[in-house]
């Protein structure tokens, strides 16, 4: 698919709603069959990669089935999933069997108190167990997405260390300055780079 600027577009991001969401009218939320239909249409237009995200997509009770159906669409070569990892341990086997190609796990700190402050949930152990479970499937690429928030206790170097200990890609990504993101100043790229170079350079 070519956009108006002449760029080739082969990637589609789909936000999968939670079951029983009440904040938005049902008519405004994509049903599973609609997600499949849109994926088929987009594949015919040249889309080859689809990323399933949320919210937290793993609260959708049929996520492995959805992955399987999308992977079976002619032209779709890669299906990936973005998750906070806390439900991954229980679902990873089914997701792998469904044909999932990669998983991106959002993890902003390894400090338990800081994790709870950021996420408002005491689920760091569950997130780490999810990462370990994902690593049991060597055919699936695992990436860690970390948003540098510039808050005490976050310790970005601990997150970077995961890339040395395990076969994962660690990426530091920008917090979008909208909604709750306006409250964080974040960390400058140059500062993060210098700190990592001082340790690993």
Residue pairs with C-beta under 8 A, 6 or more apart in sequence:
1 8
1 9
1 10
1 42
1 45
1 46
1 47
2 8
2 9
2 46
3 9
8 46
9 46
9 47
10 46
10 47
10 48
10 49
11 47
11 48
11 49
11 50
11 51
12 39
12 42
12 47
12 49
12 50
12 51
13 50
13 51
13 53
14 30
14 35
14 38
14 39
14 50
14 51
14 52
14 53
15 30
15 53
15 54
15 55
15 57
16 30
16 35
16 52
16 53
16 54
16 55
16 57
16 60
16 63
16 66
17 24
17 29
17 30
17 54
17 55
17 60
18 54
18 55
18 56
18 59
18 60
19 59
19 60
19 61
21 29
30 38
32 62
32 66
35 66
35 70
36 66
36 69
36 70
36 73
39 47
39 50
39 70
39 73
39 76
40 73
42 50
43 73
43 74
43 75
43 76
44 75
46 75
47 75
47 76
48 75
48 76
48 77
48 78
49 76
49 77
49 78
49 79
49 80
50 70
50 76
50 78
50 79
50 80
51 79
51 80
51 81
51 82
51 104
52 63
52 66
52 67
52 70
52 79
52 80
52 81
52 82
53 81
53 82
54 82
54 83
56 83
56 84
56 86
56 87
57 63
57 81
57 82
57 83
58 81
58 83
58 86
58 87
58 88
58 91
59 87
60 66
63 81
63 91
63 95
64 91
64 94
64 95
64 97
64 98
65 98
67 79
67 81
67 95
67 98
67 99
67 100
68 98
68 99
70 76
70 79
71 79
71 98
71 99
71 100
78 101
78 102
79 99
79 100
79 101
80 100
80 101
80 102
80 103
80 104
80 141
81 95
81 100
81 102
81 103
81 104
82 103
82 104
82 105
82 106
82 145
83 103
83 104
83 105
83 106
83 130
84 105
84 106
84 107
84 119
84 123
84 127
85 105
85 106
85 107
85 126
85 127
85 128
85 130
85 131
85 134
86 121
86 123
86 126
86 127
86 130
87 126
87 130
88 103
88 105
88 129
88 130
88 131
88 133
88 134
89 126
89 129
89 130
89 132
89 133
92 103
92 130
92 133
92 134
92 136
92 137
93 133
95 103
96 137
96 139
96 140
100 140
101 140
101 141
102 140
102 141
102 142
102 143
103 134
103 140
103 141
103 142
103 143
104 143
104 144
104 145
105 127
105 130
105 131
105 134
105 142
105 143
105 144
105 145
106 145
106 146
106 147
107 127
107 131
107 144
107 145
107 146
107 159
108 114
108 115
108 118
108 146
108 147
108 149
108 154
108 159
109 115
109 118
109 146
109 153
109 154
109 155
109 158
109 159
110 124
110 128
110 155
110 158
110 159
111 153
111 154
111 155
111 158
112 122
112 124
113 153
114 151
114 152
114 153
114 154
114 155
115 122
115 123
115 124
115 127
116 122
116 124
117 151
117 153
118 149
118 151
131 142
131 144
131 166
131 168
134 140
134 142
135 142
135 166
135 167
135 168
138 167
141 169
142 166
142 167
142 168
142 169
143 168
143 169
143 170
143 171
144 159
144 162
144 163
144 168
144 169
144 170
144 171
145 171
145 173
146 156
146 159
146 170
146 171
146 172
146 173
147 172
147 173
147 174
147 175
147 186
148 154
148 156
148 172
148 175
148 186
148 187
148 192
149 175
149 184
149 186
149 187
150 184
150 185
150 186
150 187
151 184
156 172
156 187
156 192
156 195
156 196
157 195
157 196
157 199
159 170
159 172
160 170
160 196
160 199
160 200
162 168
162 170
163 169
163 170
164 200
172 189
172 192
174 186
175 181
175 184
175 186
